[in-house]
Amino acid sequence: MSRCLQKGVTTLAVTSILLMVALTVTLGTQKSLFYQIKRSQNEIKSRQNHWLAEGAIECGYAQFRAENKVPQNITDCGSGHGVIASFVPSVHGQRVVAQSGYSTVEKEILIKNRLSSGAIQSNADLYFHSSLSFATPDPGKFTERGWECVALRYGRRFYSPSLVNQGVVHGRKPYEDFSNPGYKDCLGSHRSFGQSWGHLGKDFVQDAHLSLFEQFFNVPAHEHDKVKMSDKVTVMEGVGYPKQVYNCGSALASQIRSGKHFLWVEGGCEIKMSEYNNLVNAASATDGVLILVHEGVFSVMGKPPGGSSEPFKGVLFHFNREFVASPIQWRGFVADRILNHPSSVVERSFRNIASYYQYGAFSLSGGQYFDTPGQSAVFNDSLEVNFNGDVINNVQANVNPPRWREGSWYAE
């Protein structure tokens, strides 16, 4: 009996120990399971916070794109989550930051303008037969003594018998929110008048490193199709040989009146005197247009007698890479009769490589750019330039809008 009792106690003890071990294992497993569940919940919450922060910076970016600047009132785009992005100025543009819980996401908007100062910029040789007047130059950088104005930036040759920089206090503002403390003008060292072979000031800058297509559009010249095929750009394809858009001035005015303000002309283009008024009037009703002529000659024949007194409001951009300039390329253009006439007033070394010709009085409000190395731009009559930074910025913001900078993604 005693032995049976002893065996029973032993069995009970072993069973109790086994039960305790089993219970311990079970409790440990449950604890581990609970930990795994809790960890999964935290990971889900972390991912949710990350997605909310990521959504907030995309929302902020959309608002920035809509206004082409940091919006005054940044919202959560109606999501109801209350996660709102903030903007921090950076070297390349604006850093967009959003935080949700412990998750922070940031990316950088690339808006850095690589364009140098200058109302006219050219890596083509420039020849002015008559007067060149900058009614408003690019004000450039402000100093305590005045503005370091830049009227013209050129690559190699520049000739003009009469030029004047009228400064920034008498004419139109260089841009709408132009702030001029103390009503300062261009510094004396940055305000030229006289002749190109005389003493030019620092407002006429020789720059051997002009790559204007890339500097203006932020796209390498060999990738120019990225600009040409962008949503905002309308391509006008020339025909024939040499390729040209016939009645180019009228065609441009028609496109502008239909709401297409950023025009890429593939081939030659001549804006005749009879087409001038319609084109200027169409452009004046916009925030500024782009007329880019690619791989061809380009001529502006000026306003007719009694023509519009309004300046052309926009950016004129001439861009050639494979096109070879020669007098024969002008055949069929009105400009050919004057530019290549036996008694032409244009010096032969400029005339033989001319790809741009301007005749008659012409006034511009915006900017003019020649990315036609090895060629020349010839101006037969007076040109008045009013630098307009708002027009230039409008063109750049639409044709090459702000975008995310590659490699700028950061999350924690």
C-alpha positions as CSV (number, residue, x, y, z in Angstrom):
1,M,0.0,0.0,0.0
2,S,2.8,2.3,0.9
3,R,4.6,1.4,-2.3
4,C,1.5,2.2,-4.4
5,L,1.1,5.5,-2.6
6,Q,4.7,6.3,-3.3
7,K,4.3,5.5,-7.0
8,G,1.2,7.6,-7.1
9,V,3.0,10.6,-5.5
10,T,5.9,10.2,-8.0
11,T,3.5,10.0,-10.9
12,L,1.6,13.0,-9.7
13,A,4.9,14.9,-9.2
14,V,6.1,14.1,-12.7
15,T,2.8,15.0,-14.2
16,S,2.8,18.3,-12.3
17,I,6.3,19.1,-13.5
18,L,5.3,18.2,-17.1
19,L,2.2,20.4,-16.8
20,M,4.3,23.2,-15.5
21,V,6.8,22.8,-18.3
22,A,4.0,22.7,-20.8
23,L,2.4,25.7,-19.3
24,T,5.7,27.6,-19.3
25,V,6.3,26.7,-22.9
26,T,2.7,27.7,-23.8
27,L,3.1,31.0,-21.9
28,G,6.4,31.7,-23.6
29,T,4.9,30.9,-27.0
30,Q,2.0,33.2,-26.3
31,K,4.3,35.9,-25.2
32,S,6.4,35.5,-28.4
33,L,3.2,35.5,-30.5
34,F,2.0,38.6,-28.7
35,Y,5.3,40.2,-29.4
36,Q,5.1,39.3,-33.1
37,I,1.6,40.6,-33.3
38,K,2.6,43.9,-31.6
39,R,5.7,44.2,-33.9
40,S,3.5,43.6,-37.0
41,Q,1.1,46.3,-35.8
42,N,3.9,48.7,-35.2
43,E,5.3,48.0,-38.7
44,I,1.9,48.5,-40.2
45,K,1.5,51.8,-38.3
46,S,5.0,52.9,-39.4
47,R,4.3,52.1,-43.0
48,Q,1.0,54.0,-42.8
49,N,2.8,57.0,-41.4
50,H,5.4,56.7,-44.2
51,W,2.6,56.6,-46.8
52,L,0.9,59.6,-45.2
53,A,4.1,61.6,-45.2
54,E,4.9,60.5,-48.8
55,G,1.4,61.6,-49.9
56,A,1.9,64.9,-48.1
57,I,5.0,65.8,-50.1
58,E,3.4,64.8,-53.4
59,C,0.4,67.0,-52.4
60,G,2.8,69.9,-51.6
61,Y,4.6,69.3,-54.9
62,A,1.3,69.5,-56.8
63,Q,0.5,72.8,-55.1
64,F,4.0,74.1,-55.9
65,R,3.6,73.1,-59.6
66,A,0.2,74.8,-59.8
67,E,1.6,78.2,-58.7
68,N,5.3,77.8,-59.8
69,K,6.3,78.9,-56.3
70,V,5.9,78.0,-52.7
71,P,2.1,78.3,-52.1
72,Q,1.0,80.8,-49.4
73,N,-1.5,78.4,-47.9
74,I,-0.3,74.8,-48.0
75,T,-3.1,72.2,-47.5
76,D,-3.4,68.4,-47.2
77,C,-5.3,68.4,-50.5
78,G,-8.5,67.5,-48.8
79,S,-7.3,64.1,-47.6
80,G,-8.5,64.9,-44.0
81,H,-5.3,63.3,-42.5
82,G,-3.9,66.7,-41.5
83,V,-0.4,65.8,-42.6
84,I,0.9,69.0,-44.4
85,A,4.3,69.4,-46.1
86,S,6.7,72.3,-45.4
87,F,9.1,73.9,-47.8
88,V,12.8,74.7,-47.0
89,P,15.0,76.7,-49.4
90,S,17.9,74.6,-50.7
91,V,20.9,74.9,-53.0
92,H,19.0,73.4,-55.9
93,G,15.6,74.8,-55.2
94,Q,13.2,73.8,-52.4
95,R,13.3,70.9,-50.0
96,V,9.8,69.4,-49.3
97,V,9.5,67.8,-45.9
98,A,6.5,66.0,-44.3
99,Q,6.3,64.1,-40.9
100,S,3.6,61.7,-39.7
101,G,4.2,60.0,-36.4
102,Y,7.9,59.0,-36.3
103,S,8.2,58.9,-40.1
104,T,9.8,61.8,-41.9
105,V,10.0,61.9,-45.7
106,E,11.7,64.6,-47.8
107,K,12.5,65.3,-51.5
108,E,14.0,68.2,-53.3
109,I,12.4,70.2,-56.1
110,L,14.9,71.2,-58.7
111,I,14.3,74.8,-59.8
112,K,17.8,76.2,-59.9
113,N,18.1,78.6,-62.9
114,R,21.4,78.1,-64.7
115,L,20.8,81.0,-67.0
116,S,23.4,83.8,-66.7
117,S,22.3,87.4,-66.6
118,G,21.9,89.3,-69.9
119,A,18.9,90.6,-71.9
120,I,20.5,89.3,-75.1
121,Q,22.8,86.3,-75.0
122,S,24.6,84.8,-78.0
123,N,27.3,82.4,-78.9
124,A,26.8,83.5,-82.5
125,D,28.7,86.5,-83.8
126,L,26.6,89.7,-83.4
127,Y,26.5,92.5,-86.0
128,F,24.4,95.6,-85.5
129,H,24.4,98.0,-88.5
130,S,22.4,100.6,-86.6
131,S,21.6,101.5,-83.0
132,L,21.2,99.1,-80.1
133,S,19.3,100.4,-77.1
134,F,18.7,98.6,-73.8
135,A,15.7,100.6,-72.5
136,T,15.8,98.2,-69.5
137,P,18.8,95.9,-69.1
138,D,19.0,92.8,-66.9
139,P,19.6,94.4,-63.4
140,G,21.9,91.6,-62.4
141,K,23.2,91.7,-58.8
142,F,22.4,94.5,-56.3
143,T,25.2,96.2,-54.3
144,E,25.1,99.1,-51.9
145,R,26.3,101.5,-54.7
146,G,24.0,100.2,-57.4
147,W,23.2,97.4,-59.8
148,E,25.7,95.2,-61.7
149,C,23.6,95.4,-64.8
150,V,24.2,93.1,-67.8
151,A,22.8,94.2,-71.1
152,L,24.4,91.7,-73.5
153,R,26.5,88.6,-73.2
154,Y,28.3,87.3,-76.3
155,G,30.7,84.5,-77.2
156,R,33.1,85.8,-79.8
157,R,32.5,88.8,-82.1
158,F,30.3,91.8,-81.4
159,Y,30.0,94.9,-83.5
160,S,27.7,97.9,-83.1
161,P,28.3,101.6,-84.2
162,S,25.9,102.9,-81.6
163,L,24.8,101.4,-78.3
164,V,23.3,102.6,-75.1
165,N,22.3,101.1,-71.7
166,Q,19.6,103.4,-70.3
167,G,19.6,101.8,-66.8
168,V,16.9,100.5,-64.5
169,V,15.3,103.7,-63.1
170,H,13.8,105.4,-66.2
171,G,12.1,102.7,-68.2
172,R,9.9,99.7,-67.5
173,K,10.6,97.5,-64.5
174,P,12.8,94.5,-65.3
175,Y,10.2,92.4,-63.4
176,E,7.0,93.1,-61.5
177,D,8.3,92.7,-58.0
178,F,11.5,94.6,-58.7
179,S,12.7,96.1,-55.4
180,N,15.2,99.0,-55.8
181,P,16.4,100.2,-52.4
182,G,17.4,103.9,-52.6
183,Y,16.3,104.1,-56.2
184,K,19.7,103.0,-57.4
185,D,20.7,102.7,-61.1
186,C,23.3,100.6,-62.9
187,L,26.8,101.2,-61.6
188,G,28.8,103.5,-63.8
189,S,31.1,100.5,-64.6
190,H,28.0,98.6,-65.7
191,R,26.4,101.2,-68.0
192,S,27.9,101.6,-71.4
193,F,27.2,103.9,-74.3
194,G,29.2,104.6,-77.5
195,Q,30.5,102.0,-79.9
196,S,31.4,98.3,-79.6
197,W,35.0,99.0,-80.5
198,G,35.2,101.7,-77.8
199,H,35.4,101.2,-74.1
200,L,32.7,98.8,-73.2
201,G,31.7,98.5,-69.6
202,K,31.0,95.4,-67.6
203,D,27.4,95.3,-68.8
204,F,28.7,93.9,-72.1
205,V,30.2,90.6,-71.1
206,Q,32.3,88.3,-73.3
207,D,31.7,84.8,-72.2
208,A,33.4,81.9,-74.1
209,H,31.4,79.2,-72.2
210,L,27.8,80.0,-73.3
211,S,25.7,76.8,-73.8
212,L,22.4,78.6,-74.0
213,F,20.0,75.8,-74.7
214,E,21.2,73.9,-71.7
215,Q,21.3,77.0,-69.5
216,F,17.8,78.1,-70.5
217,F,16.0,74.8,-70.5
218,N,18.1,72.8,-68.0
219,V,18.4,70.1,-70.7
220,P,21.6,69.2,-72.6
221,A,21.5,70.4,-76.2
222,H,21.8,66.8,-77.6
223,E,18.6,65.9,-75.6
224,H,16.6,68.8,-77.1
225,D,13.7,66.5,-78.0
226,K,12.8,66.4,-74.3
227,V,11.8,70.1,-74.7
228,K,10.4,69.7,-78.2
229,M,8.1,66.9,-77.2
230,S,7.0,68.3,-73.8
231,D,3.2,68.7,-73.3
232,K,3.3,72.5,-73.3
233,V,5.3,72.9,-76.6
234,T,3.6,73.0,-80.0
235,V,5.8,71.9,-82.9
236,M,5.4,73.6,-86.3
237,E,7.1,71.4,-88.9
238,G,8.6,73.0,-92.0
239,V,8.5,71.6,-95.5
240,G,10.6,71.7,-98.6
241,Y,14.3,72.3,-99.0
242,P,15.7,74.2,-97.3
243,K,13.0,73.3,-94.8
244,Q,10.8,76.2,-93.8
245,V,7.4,77.2,-92.4
246,Y,5.7,79.3,-95.0
247,N,3.8,82.5,-93.9
248,C,5.5,81.8,-90.6
249,G,4.5,85.1,-88.9
250,S,0.8,84.5,-89.6
251,A,1.1,80.8,-88.6
252,L,2.7,81.8,-85.3
253,A,0.0,84.4,-84.6
254,S,-2.8,81.9,-85.3
255,Q,-1.2,79.4,-82.9
256,I,-0.9,82.0,-80.1
257,R,-4.5,83.2,-80.5
258,S,-5.6,79.5,-80.1
259,G,-3.9,79.3,-76.7
260,K,-0.6,77.7,-77.8
261,H,2.0,80.0,-76.4
262,F,5.2,77.9,-76.6
263,L,6.1,77.3,-80.2
264,W,8.9,75.2,-81.7
265,V,9.5,75.9,-85.4
266,E,11.4,73.1,-87.2
267,G,13.1,74.7,-90.1
268,G,13.4,78.3,-91.4
269,C,11.0,81.1,-90.4
270,E,10.4,84.6,-91.7
271,I,8.1,87.1,-89.9
272,K,7.2,89.5,-92.7
273,M,6.5,93.1,-92.2
274,S,2.8,92.5,-93.2
275,E,2.6,89.8,-90.4
276,Y,4.3,91.8,-87.7
277,N,1.3,93.6,-86.2
278,N,-0.9,90.5,-85.8
279,L,2.0,88.6,-84.1
280,V,2.8,91.4,-81.7
281,N,-0.8,91.9,-80.8
282,A,-1.4,88.2,-80.2
283,A,1.6,87.9,-78.0
284,S,0.7,91.1,-76.0
285,A,-2.5,89.3,-74.7
286,T,-0.4,86.5,-73.0
287,D,2.0,86.3,-70.1
288,G,4.8,85.9,-72.7
289,V,5.4,83.5,-75.6
290,L,8.3,81.4,-76.8
291,I,9.3,81.3,-80.4
292,L,12.1,78.8,-80.9
293,V,13.5,78.3,-84.4
294,H,15.5,75.1,-84.9
295,E,17.7,74.1,-87.8
296,G,17.0,76.9,-90.2
297,V,17.4,80.6,-90.9
298,F,15.3,83.0,-88.9
299,S,14.3,86.6,-90.0
300,V,12.2,89.3,-88.4
301,M,11.4,92.0,-90.9
302,G,10.2,94.6,-88.4
303,K,7.1,96.7,-88.1
304,P,5.5,98.4,-91.0
305,P,5.0,102.2,-91.2
306,G,2.5,103.2,-88.5
307,G,2.8,99.7,-87.0
308,S,2.1,98.6,-83.5
309,S,4.1,100.6,-80.9
310,E,3.8,97.6,-78.5
311,P,7.0,95.5,-78.0
312,F,7.0,91.9,-78.9
313,K,6.2,90.1,-75.5
314,G,8.2,86.9,-75.3
315,V,11.4,85.0,-75.8
316,L,13.0,84.7,-79.2
317,F,15.3,81.7,-79.3
318,H,17.4,80.5,-82.3
319,F,18.9,77.1,-81.9
320,N,21.0,75.4,-84.6
321,R,23.3,72.4,-84.4
322,E,23.5,70.5,-87.7
323,F,22.3,73.4,-89.9
324,V,25.1,75.0,-92.0
325,A,24.5,78.7,-92.6
326,S,25.3,80.1,-96.0
327,P,23.8,82.8,-98.4
328,I,22.1,80.1,-100.4
329,Q,19.9,79.1,-97.4
330,W,18.1,82.5,-97.6
331,R,16.7,81.9,-101.1
332,G,12.9,82.6,-101.2
333,F,13.1,84.8,-98.1
334,V,12.4,88.6,-98.3
335,A,15.5,89.0,-96.2
336,D,17.6,87.6,-99.0
337,R,17.1,90.6,-101.2
338,I,18.6,92.9,-98.5
339,L,21.1,90.8,-96.6
340,N,22.7,89.3,-99.7
341,H,22.3,92.2,-102.1
342,P,25.6,93.0,-104.0
343,S,25.6,96.4,-102.2
344,S,24.7,95.0,-98.8
345,V,25.8,97.1,-95.9
346,V,26.6,94.0,-93.8
347,E,30.3,93.2,-93.6
348,R,31.0,90.0,-95.6
349,S,32.5,87.9,-92.9
350,F,29.2,88.3,-90.9
351,R,27.0,88.0,-94.0
352,N,28.4,84.7,-95.2
353,I,27.6,82.9,-92.0
354,A,24.3,84.7,-91.1
355,S,21.5,82.5,-89.9
356,Y,19.5,85.3,-88.2
357,Y,18.5,88.6,-89.9
358,Q,16.5,91.5,-88.4
359,Y,15.3,94.4,-90.5
360,G,13.4,97.5,-89.6
361,A,12.7,98.9,-86.1
362,F,11.9,96.3,-83.6
363,S,11.1,96.4,-79.9
364,L,11.3,93.4,-77.5
365,S,10.0,92.8,-74.0
366,G,11.5,89.6,-72.7
367,G,14.8,88.1,-73.8
368,Q,16.6,87.0,-77.0
369,Y,19.0,84.1,-77.2
370,F,21.2,82.7,-80.0
371,D,22.6,79.2,-79.6
372,T,24.0,79.0,-83.1
373,P,27.8,78.7,-82.7
374,G,29.9,79.4,-85.8
375,Q,27.1,81.5,-87.3
376,S,26.1,85.1,-87.0
377,A,23.0,87.2,-86.1
378,V,22.7,90.4,-88.2
379,F,20.6,93.4,-87.2
380,N,20.2,95.9,-90.0
381,D,18.1,98.5,-88.2
382,S,17.4,99.7,-84.6
383,L,16.6,97.4,-81.8
384,E,15.2,98.4,-78.5
385,V,15.3,95.8,-75.7
386,N,13.3,95.8,-72.5
387,F,14.5,93.0,-70.3
388,N,11.4,91.3,-68.8
389,G,12.2,88.7,-66.2
390,D,8.5,87.8,-65.7
391,V,8.2,86.8,-69.3
392,I,11.4,84.7,-69.2
393,N,10.3,83.0,-66.0
394,N,6.9,82.2,-67.4
395,V,8.4,80.5,-70.4
396,Q,10.9,78.5,-68.3
397,A,8.3,77.5,-65.8
398,N,5.9,76.2,-68.5
399,V,8.3,74.6,-70.9
400,N,10.7,73.2,-68.3
401,P,8.6,73.1,-65.1
402,P,10.1,72.4,-61.6
403,R,10.8,68.7,-61.1
404,W,12.1,66.3,-58.4
405,R,15.9,66.3,-58.3
406,E,17.3,62.8,-58.9
407,G,18.8,61.2,-55.8
408,S,17.1,63.6,-53.4
409,W,14.8,61.1,-51.8
410,Y,15.2,60.7,-48.0
411,A,13.1,58.9,-45.5
412,E,13.5,57.8,-41.9
